[in-house]
């Protein structure tokens, strides 16, 4: 249970700003942009579009950071796995050699 909670906290830290900006984007689409288009209010639609664009730009930058962090984590995991595989092979071959 604590592990699951810790994972959720880590994910929240990882995606917090991204989620906030995505929410702002879609809230603007639903509450301002589409209604403005339906009413033919070009000025309100342009203002909403500028807000959506700003939210997207921040969200995209956060996604780029997330991808870079995940790639670094994956690289570290692959390195540790390779080191463990090498140790396991040495132990296996040592045990095999000593039983001859």
TAURJO-V211770 format. One record per residue. N is the residue number from 1. RES is the residue in one letter. BURIAL is b if it has 16 or more other ideal C-beta (glycine too) atoms within 10 Angstrom, else e. D_LAST is the distance of its C-alpha to the last C-alpha in whole Angstrom. Layout:
n=N res=RES burial=BURIAL d_last=D_LAST
n=N res=RES burial=BURIAL d_last=D_LAST
//
This chain:
n=1 res=X burial=e d_last=48
n=2 res=X burial=e d_last=48
n=3 res=X burial=e d_last=45
n=4 res=X burial=e d_last=47
n=5 res=X burial=e d_last=50
n=6 res=X burial=e d_last=48
n=7 res=X burial=e d_last=47
n=8 res=X burial=e d_last=51
n=9 res=X burial=e d_last=52
n=10 res=X burial=e d_last=50
n=11 res=X burial=e d_last=51
n=12 res=X burial=e d_last=54
n=13 res=X burial=e d_last=54
n=14 res=X burial=e d_last=52
n=15 res=X burial=e d_last=55
n=16 res=X burial=e d_last=58
n=17 res=X burial=b d_last=60
n=18 res=X burial=b d_last=59
n=19 res=X burial=e d_last=60
n=20 res=X burial=e d_last=63
n=21 res=X burial=b d_last=64
n=22 res=X burial=b d_last=64
n=23 res=X burial=e d_last=66
n=24 res=X burial=b d_last=68
n=25 res=X burial=b d_last=68
n=26 res=X burial=e d_last=68
n=27 res=X burial=e d_last=71
n=28 res=X burial=b d_last=73
n=29 res=X burial=b d_last=73
n=30 res=X burial=e d_last=74
n=31 res=X burial=e d_last=76
n=32 res=X burial=b d_last=78
n=33 res=X burial=b d_last=77
n=34 res=X burial=e d_last=78
n=35 res=X burial=e d_last=81
n=36 res=X burial=b d_last=82
n=37 res=X burial=e d_last=82
n=38 res=X burial=e d_last=83
n=39 res=X burial=e d_last=86
n=40 res=X burial=e d_last=86
n=41 res=X burial=e d_last=86
n=42 res=X burial=e d_last=85
n=43 res=X burial=e d_last=85
n=44 res=X burial=e d_last=83
n=45 res=X burial=b d_last=80
n=46 res=X burial=e d_last=80
n=47 res=X burial=e d_last=79
n=48 res=X burial=b d_last=77
n=49 res=X burial=b d_last=75
n=50 res=X burial=e d_last=75
n=51 res=X burial=b d_last=73
n=52 res=X burial=b d_last=71
n=53 res=X burial=e d_last=70
n=54 res=X burial=e d_last=70
n=55 res=X burial=b d_last=67
n=56 res=X burial=e d_last=65
n=57 res=X burial=e d_last=65
n=58 res=X burial=b d_last=64
n=59 res=X burial=b d_last=61
n=60 res=X burial=e d_last=60
n=61 res=X burial=e d_last=59
n=62 res=X burial=b d_last=57
n=63 res=X burial=e d_last=55
n=64 res=X burial=e d_last=54
n=65 res=X burial=e d_last=53
n=66 res=X burial=e d_last=51
n=67 res=X burial=e d_last=49
n=68 res=X burial=e d_last=49
n=69 res=X burial=e d_last=47
n=70 res=X burial=e d_last=45
n=71 res=X burial=e d_last=44
n=72 res=X burial=e d_last=43
n=73 res=X burial=e d_last=41
n=74 res=X burial=e d_last=39
n=75 res=X burial=e d_last=38
n=76 res=X burial=e d_last=37
n=77 res=X burial=e d_last=35
n=78 res=X burial=e d_last=33
n=79 res=X burial=e d_last=32
n=80 res=X burial=e d_last=31
n=81 res=X burial=e d_last=29
n=82 res=X burial=e d_last=27
n=83 res=X burial=e d_last=26
n=84 res=X burial=e d_last=25
n=85 res=X burial=e d_last=23
n=86 res=X burial=e d_last=22
n=87 res=X burial=e d_last=20
n=88 res=X burial=e d_last=19
n=89 res=X burial=e d_last=17
n=90 res=X burial=e d_last=16
n=91 res=X burial=e d_last=15
n=92 res=X burial=e d_last=13
n=93 res=X burial=e d_last=11
n=94 res=X burial=e d_last=10
n=95 res=X burial=e d_last=9
n=96 res=X burial=e d_last=7
n=97 res=X burial=e d_last=6
n=98 res=X burial=e d_last=6
n=99 res=X burial=e d_last=4
n=100 res=X burial=e d_last=0
//
